[in-house]
Amino acid sequence: MDQALWQRVRCIGFDDERYIAGTACSLGSTLTASHKQFTIQNRVQRSIMQIIALISGKGGVGKTSITVNLATALAQRRKRVLLIDLDPQNAQRLHLGMDPEEIAGLVREGISPESIFDSPFGVKFIPFGRVNESELEDFERELKHYPEWVVDGIATLDLNAFDYVILDTPPGPTVFLQQALTAAQRAMIVVLADAASYATIPKMTSLVEQYTAERSDFSGTHLLINQMPTQSRLGHQVRSALFASYAEKLVPVAIHKDPRVSQALAFERPVLEYEPGCKASLDIQYLADWVLDSSS
């Protein structure tokens, strides 16, 4: 097998060259790209698993915190959840008690059963991994040439082992966003109740439409307000504007601003585990119920 092709195959978690060479999963196989993509998406569609991408148009909206805590809430409901961190900040691990010296992640190990970590909170996860600038540039270059990298990686997993796979992404229009939306069956845009977040929504919804236009299994996009201030007139005005413009897309619960969320991060745990009765935790529990109801 060509060495460059072999390196690419290893990226998605296959370890047996003879298996790759003898099956249509090989990246150099006789299957066309469209047929290959259809086959993989078909496998995912037939599984019980649902893939959700959490995305945002700007940084600082608390998306990773939402991702981890939503996964924790679903796990508390006896759902089997896998988190995949597609954000180079590699911050998801900080919420899940991972050894800070651990460098492993999907950049080096790919998305495969062997790259999955267990957290103490009932959630399994694949970290992005600690990488240097050169490694990140090489990885991004690979993803640009291989838009189905995440889809193919997920297809190597036991698709009936998880009820939900939740993808965390960096803010804005990145190659990681494209990868996530190529795989996800639904997307959730996390915003703040401020003008800056409001201004990013048209661009983000346009990108979602662009990357999912040919996906018959994509069920839609929703907007989630995070860090909702309890006593901010401007915040409530922005929320009203969001409702007026995007009522059909707005998640029917907002996550209120709560200092216990950042306190929980300092203790390397989800806020649901740190302070289950705080306002943010209760909001996230409602969010998990909504996700379950809207998934059925």
Secondary structure, DSSP 8 states (H G I E B T S, - for coil): --HHHHHHHHHTT---HHHHHTSTTSTTSSS-HHHHHHHHHHHHHHSS-EEEEEE-SSSSS-HHHHHHHHHHHHHHTT--EEEEE--TT--GGGGTT--TT----HHHH-SSGGG-EE-TTS-EEE------HHHHHHHHHHHHH-TTHHHHHHHTS-TTS-SEEEEE--SSS-HHHHHHHHH-SEEEEEEESSHHHHHHHHHHHHHHHHHHTT-TT---EEEEEESB-SS-HHHHHHHHHHHHHHTTTB-S---B--HHHHHHHHTTS-HHHH-TTSHHHHHHHHHHHHHHHHH-
